[in-house]
Amino acid sequence: MSLFAASGSLGHLLEPALVLTLWGMMLFSFIQLFQNIPPPVLPHDDFLTRLGTRFILAGYTILAFLVLVVTCILLWMSFRLINLA
């Protein structure tokens, strides 16, 4: 709490540091989540393999949508934090 109440010479750098930290964590999580994407569905695979692969790819699609939503929220928060400064 003393960081927020400090009136030192570096207090104005708190908001940009917070924004950069949030964006860095977002980039790190994006890289970790989508580093190993499963292979596409192949027509010569059997039915259960294709079905399992489709479920896995659907999970990655949902994750990509959630990353997009979090990115939009983070963008909104970044504008709010920078405009308050």
C-alpha positions as CSV (number, residue, x, y, z in Angstrom):
1,M,0.0,0.0,0.0
2,S,2.9,2.4,0.6
3,L,3.6,2.2,-3.2
4,F,0.2,3.8,-4.0
5,A,0.5,6.4,-1.2
6,A,4.1,7.3,-2.0
7,S,4.5,10.8,-3.3
8,G,8.1,10.2,-4.5
9,S,9.5,11.2,-7.9
10,L,8.7,7.9,-9.5
11,G,5.0,7.7,-8.6
12,H,3.9,8.8,-12.0
13,L,5.5,5.6,-13.5
14,L,3.2,3.3,-11.6
15,E,0.3,3.2,-14.1
16,P,2.4,2.6,-17.2
17,A,4.4,-0.1,-15.3
18,L,1.1,-1.8,-14.3
19,V,-0.1,-1.7,-17.9
20,L,3.1,-3.1,-19.3
21,T,3.1,-5.8,-16.7
22,L,-0.4,-6.8,-17.6
23,W,0.4,-6.9,-21.3
24,G,3.5,-8.9,-20.7
25,M,1.6,-11.5,-18.7
26,M,-1.0,-11.6,-21.6
27,L,1.7,-12.2,-24.1
28,F,3.4,-14.9,-22.0
29,S,0.1,-16.7,-21.5
30,F,-0.7,-16.5,-25.2
31,I,2.6,-18.0,-26.1
32,Q,2.3,-20.8,-23.5
33,L,-1.3,-21.7,-24.5
34,F,-0.7,-21.8,-28.3
35,Q,2.8,-23.1,-28.5
36,N,1.8,-26.6,-29.4
37,I,-1.4,-26.6,-31.5
38,P,-2.6,-30.1,-32.3
39,P,-2.5,-31.3,-35.9
40,P,-5.6,-30.8,-38.2
41,V,-8.2,-33.5,-38.7
42,L,-7.0,-35.9,-41.4
43,P,-9.4,-37.8,-43.6
44,H,-7.6,-41.1,-43.5
45,D,-7.8,-41.3,-39.6
46,D,-10.5,-43.5,-38.1
47,F,-13.7,-42.0,-36.7
48,L,-12.7,-41.8,-33.0
49,T,-9.4,-40.2,-33.8
50,R,-11.1,-37.5,-36.0
51,L,-13.7,-36.9,-33.3
52,G,-11.1,-36.6,-30.6
53,T,-9.1,-34.2,-32.7
54,R,-12.1,-32.1,-33.4
55,F,-12.9,-31.8,-29.7
56,I,-9.3,-30.8,-29.0
57,L,-9.4,-28.2,-31.8
58,A,-12.8,-26.9,-30.5
59,G,-11.1,-26.5,-27.1
60,Y,-8.4,-24.5,-28.6
61,T,-11.0,-22.4,-30.5
62,I,-12.7,-21.6,-27.2
63,L,-9.3,-20.7,-25.6
64,A,-8.6,-18.4,-28.5
65,F,-12.0,-16.7,-28.1
66,L,-11.3,-16.3,-24.3
67,V,-7.9,-14.8,-25.1
68,L,-9.6,-12.4,-27.5
69,V,-12.1,-11.4,-24.8
70,V,-9.3,-10.9,-22.1
71,T,-7.3,-8.9,-24.7
72,C,-10.3,-6.6,-25.2
73,I,-10.8,-6.2,-21.5
74,L,-7.1,-5.5,-21.1
75,L,-7.2,-2.9,-23.8
76,W,-10.1,-1.2,-22.2
77,M,-8.3,-1.2,-18.8
78,S,-5.1,0.1,-20.4
79,F,-6.9,3.1,-21.9
80,R,-8.6,3.8,-18.6
81,L,-5.3,3.5,-16.6
82,I,-3.4,5.7,-19.0
83,N,-6.1,8.3,-19.3
84,L,-6.3,8.6,-15.5
85,A,-2.7,9.7,-15.3
